[in-house]
């Protein structure tokens, strides 16, 4: 099942006792539709305030319904800021998390001398102008397989800090910047901590080569402060073609276009 949600009202994906998570509201809707308890597993957990355009979950159910019925029926029991986008009967052996070959995120940032209003909880904000060339130079130092301990939250439970970042592209569309990340996996707060460093470079507070020094230090104290969750979007996982899972949803077209002006 593919899912989109605005994460502003939720304490992230992972179920909590008070029920204020995306997993909780999804499983409650599934239970009402299917008439039985349903437990879900997602492709990538999101933190408090983080949004998703193409989260993927899998679950087992004895209930037999048409695929479109799972979409429309479950959506009837979901709040307006969470919506099922598609549903498939998964092939044997499919696993939403373990079958993913990579995960994709975008961060949207408003550059403006004053804070936005329509963008509240939907975009990060920089009141200083950003230097795109400097940020791209710094971003190149992060590509490849590295120990990302400097960008890891203290409470991160990942067994290893070594991850492979295959893509970090930065583009501008008017007053909005878009940062696109893709990697095999991400540490807790890894993207938000990288964003803090990129914005520091973009604002001229640090030189581009400083990013390499932060990476090499392998300690969280070497990096900049964790950036706001407001502009972070989980675009979803990528799967091998044989699984025949959708790679995008309509919500992808809502974000500022990637690959915009790059001459700033």
SVG drawing of the C-alpha trace seen along z (x, -y; Angstrom):
<svg xmlns="http://www.w3.org/2000/svg" viewBox="-16 -40 55 56">
<polyline fill="none" stroke="black" stroke-width="0.4" points="0.0,0.0 1.3,-3.5 0.6,-6.3 0.9,-10.1 0.6,-12.2 1.3,-15.6 3.3,-14.9 2.8,-18.2 0.1,-16.8 1.8,-13.5 4.6,-12.2 6.2,-10.5 5.4,-7.1 6.1,-4.7 3.1,-3.7 2.9,-5.4 0.7,-4.8 -1.2,-8.0 -2.1,-7.1 -0.8,-10.4 1.3,-8.7 0.6,-7.9 0.9,-4.2 -1.8,-4.4 -4.3,-6.2 -3.6,-4.0 -4.0,-0.8 -7.2,-2.1 -8.6,-2.8 -7.5,0.6 -9.1,2.3 -12.4,0.5 -12.4,1.4 -11.2,5.0 -13.1,5.8 -9.9,7.2 -6.7,5.9 -4.0,5.1 -0.4,4.6 1.7,2.7 5.4,2.4 6.7,-0.6 9.6,-1.2 11.1,-4.0 10.1,-5.5 9.6,-9.3 10.1,-11.6 7.8,-14.1 6.7,-16.7 8.1,-14.9 5.9,-14.4 5.6,-11.6 4.6,-11.5 5.2,-7.8 5.5,-5.8 5.0,-2.1 3.6,0.3 2.8,4.0 0.5,6.1 -1.3,9.4 -5.1,9.7 -7.5,12.6 -10.0,10.1 -10.3,10.3 -11.1,7.1 -10.5,5.5 -7.3,3.3 -9.3,0.1 -11.6,1.0 -8.6,1.0 -7.8,-2.5 -11.2,-4.0 -12.5,-2.0 -9.5,-2.8 -9.4,-6.4 -13.0,-6.7 -11.7,-6.1 -8.6,-8.3 -8.2,-11.9 -7.8,-14.5 -4.0,-14.7 -3.4,-11.0 -4.4,-9.2 -3.8,-5.8 -2.6,-6.4 -2.5,-2.8 -2.8,0.8 -1.4,4.0 -1.5,7.7 2.2,8.1 4.1,11.0 5.4,13.7 8.5,12.6 7.9,8.9 8.9,6.8 8.3,3.1 11.6,2.4 13.9,5.2 13.0,5.3 13.9,1.6 17.1,0.9 17.2,-2.8 15.2,-5.5 14.5,-9.0 13.9,-12.3 13.5,-15.9 13.9,-19.0 12.1,-22.2 13.5,-25.5 12.1,-29.0 14.7,-31.8 13.1,-35.0 13.9,-38.0 10.6,-37.4 9.0,-34.1 6.3,-32.6 2.7,-31.9 1.4,-29.4 4.6,-27.4 4.2,-27.1 5.1,-23.5 5.6,-22.7 9.0,-24.2 12.2,-25.2 13.3,-28.8 16.5,-30.8 16.3,-34.6 19.8,-34.9 20.5,-34.5 22.0,-31.1 25.0,-30.4 24.1,-27.4 27.5,-26.8 29.0,-26.6 26.4,-24.2 26.8,-21.9 30.6,-21.9 30.0,-20.8 27.4,-18.3 29.8,-16.5 32.0,-15.6 29.2,-13.5 28.6,-11.2 29.6,-7.6 30.0,-5.2 31.0,-6.9 30.8,-6.7 28.1,-9.4 28.5,-9.5 28.8,-13.3 25.2,-13.5 23.7,-10.8 21.3,-11.6 22.3,-10.5 19.4,-8.1 19.9,-6.5 19.4,-2.7 21.0,-1.8 23.6,1.0 26.1,-0.8 26.8,-4.5 28.2,-3.5 25.7,-4.4 25.9,-5.0 24.6,-8.4 24.2,-8.0 22.5,-11.4 22.5,-14.8 21.2,-17.4 20.4,-21.0 18.1,-23.2 16.3,-26.5 12.8,-27.4 12.2,-31.1 12.3,-31.7 12.4,-27.9 15.3,-25.6 15.0,-21.8 17.5,-19.3 17.1,-15.8 18.7,-12.9 18.9,-9.2 20.8,-6.5 20.6,-2.9 19.5,-3.9 19.6,-6.9 20.5,-7.4 18.2,-9.1 18.2,-12.9 20.9,-12.3 19.3,-14.5 18.3,-17.2 21.8,-17.4 23.3,-17.5 20.8,-20.3 22.0,-22.3 25.6,-22.1 24.5,-22.8 22.6,-25.9 25.6,-27.1 27.8,-26.8 25.1,-28.4 24.8,-31.4 28.6,-31.9 29.1,-30.9 31.3,-28.0 33.4,-27.2 32.5,-24.3 35.5,-22.2 34.3,-22.3 31.8,-19.7 34.6,-17.2 36.1,-18.1 32.7,-17.4 32.4,-14.1 35.9,-13.0 35.4,-14.0 32.8,-11.2 31.3,-13.0 28.0,-14.8 29.5,-17.9 31.5,-18.7 28.4,-19.4 25.9,-22.3 22.6,-22.3 19.8,-20.0 17.6,-21.7 13.8,-22.0 11.7,-19.0 9.1,-21.2 10.5,-20.9 11.5,-17.3 9.5,-14.9 10.0,-11.1 9.5,-10.5 9.5,-6.7 11.6,-3.7 12.9,-2.3 12.3,1.4 13.6,3.7 11.3,3.7 10.2,7.3 8.2,6.2 6.1,3.9 5.5,1.3 4.7,-2.4 7.6,-4.7 5.7,-8.0 2.3,-9.5 0.4,-12.6 1.8,-14.5 5.3,-14.5 4.0,-17.2 3.1,-19.4 6.7,-20.0 8.8,-22.7 10.2,-21.2 13.6,-19.5 16.3,-20.5 15.3,-24.2 17.8,-27.1 21.2,-26.1 23.2,-29.3 22.7,-31.0"/>
</svg>
